[in-house]
Amino acid sequence: MSIELTLDRMVREVQVGLMPDILAHWYAVIVDKTKALIPDDLKDKVSVEQDYHLPMKFRLNVSRRVVPTLLSVIDDSMKDMPYSTRMYFETVYNIIVKEYNSIAGR
């Protein structure tokens, strides 16, 4: 395979992994897995909203008590994601950790 075809394939894979519907799918997977692991009284404390006008913008609503479980689910799910989606959720993971630590005063 020529270098041009290889590069073209790599660029297409990166583009596909960052499509809004792909990100929405992975957010749904993560929220569903998180809800399966937490007590019933916390299930309504986890949700994700996709902006109608900016489809690449998501709002993840999570209770502080759910954050450790959510982080574990994100970490476990990353191995199944395409490369660019994994990099996106690695950034999400780091932002959540930073916010969680700043709220907890750590």
C-alpha positions as CSV (number, residue, x, y, z in Angstrom):
1,M,0.0,0.0,0.0
2,S,1.4,3.4,-0.9
3,I,2.1,6.1,1.7
4,E,-0.7,8.3,0.2
5,L,-3.3,5.6,0.7
6,T,-2.1,4.9,4.2
7,L,-2.2,8.6,5.2
8,D,-5.6,9.0,3.5
9,R,-6.9,6.0,5.5
10,M,-5.5,7.4,8.8
11,V,-7.0,10.8,8.2
12,R,-10.4,9.3,7.5
13,E,-10.3,7.2,10.7
14,V,-9.5,10.3,12.7
15,Q,-12.3,12.3,11.1
16,V,-14.9,9.6,11.7
17,G,-13.9,9.2,15.4
18,L,-14.8,12.9,16.0
19,M,-18.2,12.9,14.3
20,P,-20.9,14.2,16.7
21,D,-23.0,11.0,16.3
22,I,-19.9,8.9,17.3
23,L,-19.2,11.1,20.3
24,A,-22.9,10.9,21.3
25,H,-22.8,7.2,21.0
26,W,-19.8,6.9,23.4
27,Y,-21.3,9.4,25.8
28,A,-24.5,7.2,25.9
29,V,-22.4,4.0,26.4
30,I,-20.5,5.7,29.3
31,V,-23.7,7.0,31.0
32,D,-25.4,3.6,30.6
33,K,-22.5,1.7,32.1
34,T,-22.2,4.2,34.9
35,K,-25.9,3.9,35.7
36,A,-25.6,0.2,35.8
37,L,-22.8,0.4,38.5
38,I,-24.3,3.0,40.9
39,P,-27.1,2.7,43.4
40,D,-30.7,3.4,42.3
41,D,-30.9,6.7,44.2
42,L,-28.1,8.1,42.1
43,K,-29.2,7.0,38.7
44,D,-31.0,10.3,38.0
45,K,-27.8,12.2,38.9
46,V,-26.0,11.2,35.7
47,S,-27.0,12.6,32.3
48,V,-25.5,14.0,29.1
49,E,-27.0,16.7,26.8
50,Q,-25.9,17.4,23.3
51,D,-26.3,21.0,22.2
52,Y,-28.8,21.3,19.3
53,H,-27.0,24.1,17.6
54,L,-23.5,23.0,18.3
55,P,-23.5,19.2,17.9
56,M,-19.9,18.8,19.0
57,K,-20.8,20.4,22.4
58,F,-21.9,18.1,25.2
59,R,-22.9,18.8,28.8
60,L,-22.2,16.0,31.2
61,N,-24.2,16.3,34.4
62,V,-22.8,14.2,37.2
63,S,-23.1,14.1,41.0
64,R,-19.9,14.3,42.9
65,R,-20.7,10.9,44.5
66,V,-20.8,9.4,41.0
67,V,-17.5,10.9,39.7
68,P,-15.2,8.0,40.8
69,T,-17.4,5.4,39.1
70,L,-17.8,7.6,35.9
71,L,-14.0,8.0,35.7
72,S,-13.6,4.2,36.0
73,V,-16.1,3.6,33.2
74,I,-14.5,6.2,30.9
75,D,-11.1,4.5,31.5
76,D,-12.5,1.0,30.9
77,S,-14.3,2.2,27.7
78,M,-11.4,3.9,26.1
79,K,-9.8,0.7,25.0
80,D,-12.8,0.0,22.7
81,M,-12.9,3.5,21.1
82,P,-11.3,4.6,17.8
83,Y,-8.1,6.6,18.3
84,S,-9.4,10.1,18.0
85,T,-12.5,9.3,20.1
86,R,-10.1,7.9,22.8
87,M,-8.1,11.1,22.7
88,Y,-11.3,13.2,23.1
89,F,-12.4,11.2,26.1
90,E,-8.9,11.2,27.6
91,T,-9.3,15.0,27.6
92,V,-12.8,14.8,29.1
93,Y,-11.4,12.4,31.8
94,N,-8.6,14.9,32.7
95,I,-11.1,17.8,32.8
96,I,-13.4,15.9,35.2
97,V,-10.5,14.9,37.4
98,K,-9.3,18.6,37.6
99,E,-12.8,19.9,38.4
100,Y,-13.4,17.1,40.9
101,N,-10.2,17.8,42.7
102,S,-10.8,21.6,42.7
103,I,-14.3,21.2,44.2
104,A,-13.0,18.7,46.8
105,G,-10.2,21.0,47.7
106,R,-7.4,18.6,46.8
